[in-house]
Amino acid sequence: MAAQQNKGLNEFSDFLLWVETLKVTAKDVWFKPISTGKWSLREILAHIKYWDKNSLELMVPSMSEGA
């Protein structure tokens, strides 16, 4: 179980490092869909941010109480 948690934390850490590299991304890239009919980079990251916030505020406390 601890190994899985560490793997998840490492993957999240890698994701955060990748997000940091986006600071130098041109504005037009942020708003352009990644493919026809798909979301833009901005929309994708906003979606991930919402679910991360939801997980931290609602899911993690519930899992801790029921563990």
C-alpha positions as a Markdown table, in Angstrom:
| # | Residue | x | y | z |
|---|---|---|---|---|
| 1 | Met | 0.0 | 0.0 | 0.0 |
| 2 | Ala | 2.8 | 2.4 | 0.9 |
| 3 | Ala | 4.6 | 1.7 | -2.4 |
| 4 | Gln | 1.4 | 2.6 | -4.3 |
| 5 | Gln | 1.0 | 5.8 | -2.4 |
| 6 | Asn | 4.7 | 6.7 | -3.0 |
| 7 | Lys | 4.2 | 6.0 | -6.7 |
| 8 | Gly | 1.1 | 8.2 | -6.8 |
| 9 | Leu | 3.0 | 11.0 | -5.0 |
| 10 | Asn | 5.9 | 10.7 | -7.4 |
| 11 | Glu | 3.7 | 10.9 | -10.4 |
| 12 | Phe | 1.9 | 14.0 | -9.0 |
| 13 | Ser | 5.3 | 15.6 | -8.3 |
| 14 | Asp | 6.4 | 14.9 | -11.9 |
| 15 | Phe | 3.1 | 16.4 | -13.1 |
| 16 | Leu | 3.7 | 19.6 | -11.1 |
| 17 | Leu | 7.2 | 19.9 | -12.5 |
| 18 | Trp | 5.8 | 19.6 | -16.0 |
| 19 | Val | 3.1 | 22.3 | -15.2 |
| 20 | Glu | 5.9 | 24.6 | -14.1 |
| 21 | Thr | 7.5 | 24.4 | -17.5 |
| 22 | Leu | 4.2 | 25.8 | -19.0 |
| 23 | Lys | 5.0 | 29.2 | -17.5 |
| 24 | Val | 6.9 | 30.1 | -20.7 |
| 25 | Thr | 4.2 | 28.7 | -23.1 |
| 26 | Ala | 2.9 | 31.3 | -25.6 |
| 27 | Lys | -0.6 | 32.6 | -25.0 |
| 28 | Asp | -1.9 | 31.3 | -28.3 |
| 29 | Val | -1.0 | 27.8 | -27.3 |
| 30 | Trp | -3.0 | 28.0 | -24.1 |
| 31 | Phe | -6.2 | 28.8 | -25.9 |
| 32 | Lys | -5.8 | 26.6 | -29.0 |
| 33 | Pro | -7.6 | 23.3 | -28.9 |
| 34 | Ile | -5.1 | 20.4 | -28.9 |
| 35 | Ser | -7.0 | 18.9 | -31.8 |
| 36 | Thr | -10.2 | 19.6 | -33.8 |
| 37 | Gly | -13.1 | 19.4 | -31.4 |
| 38 | Lys | -10.9 | 19.0 | -28.3 |
| 39 | Trp | -10.2 | 21.2 | -25.3 |
| 40 | Ser | -7.4 | 23.7 | -25.1 |
| 41 | Leu | -4.5 | 23.3 | -22.8 |
| 42 | Arg | -6.1 | 25.9 | -20.5 |
| 43 | Glu | -9.4 | 23.9 | -20.3 |
| 44 | Ile | -7.6 | 20.7 | -19.7 |
| 45 | Leu | -5.5 | 22.1 | -16.8 |
| 46 | Ala | -8.6 | 23.9 | -15.3 |
| 47 | His | -10.4 | 20.5 | -15.3 |
| 48 | Ile | -7.5 | 18.8 | -13.6 |
| 49 | Lys | -7.3 | 21.6 | -11.0 |
| 50 | Tyr | -11.0 | 21.3 | -10.2 |
| 51 | Trp | -10.7 | 17.5 | -9.7 |
| 52 | Asp | -7.5 | 17.8 | -7.6 |
| 53 | Lys | -9.3 | 20.4 | -5.4 |
| 54 | Asn | -12.4 | 18.1 | -5.2 |
| 55 | Ser | -10.2 | 15.2 | -4.2 |
| 56 | Leu | -8.4 | 17.0 | -1.5 |
| 57 | Glu | -11.5 | 18.6 | 0.0 |
| 58 | Leu | -14.0 | 15.8 | -0.3 |
| 59 | Met | -12.5 | 12.5 | -1.2 |
| 60 | Val | -9.4 | 12.3 | 0.9 |
| 61 | Pro | -11.1 | 13.2 | 4.2 |
| 62 | Ser | -13.8 | 10.6 | 3.5 |
| 63 | Met | -11.2 | 7.9 | 2.7 |
| 64 | Ser | -9.3 | 8.8 | 5.8 |
| 65 | Glu | -12.4 | 8.5 | 8.0 |
| 66 | Gly | -13.3 | 5.2 | 6.5 |
| 67 | Ala | -9.9 | 3.7 | 6.4 |
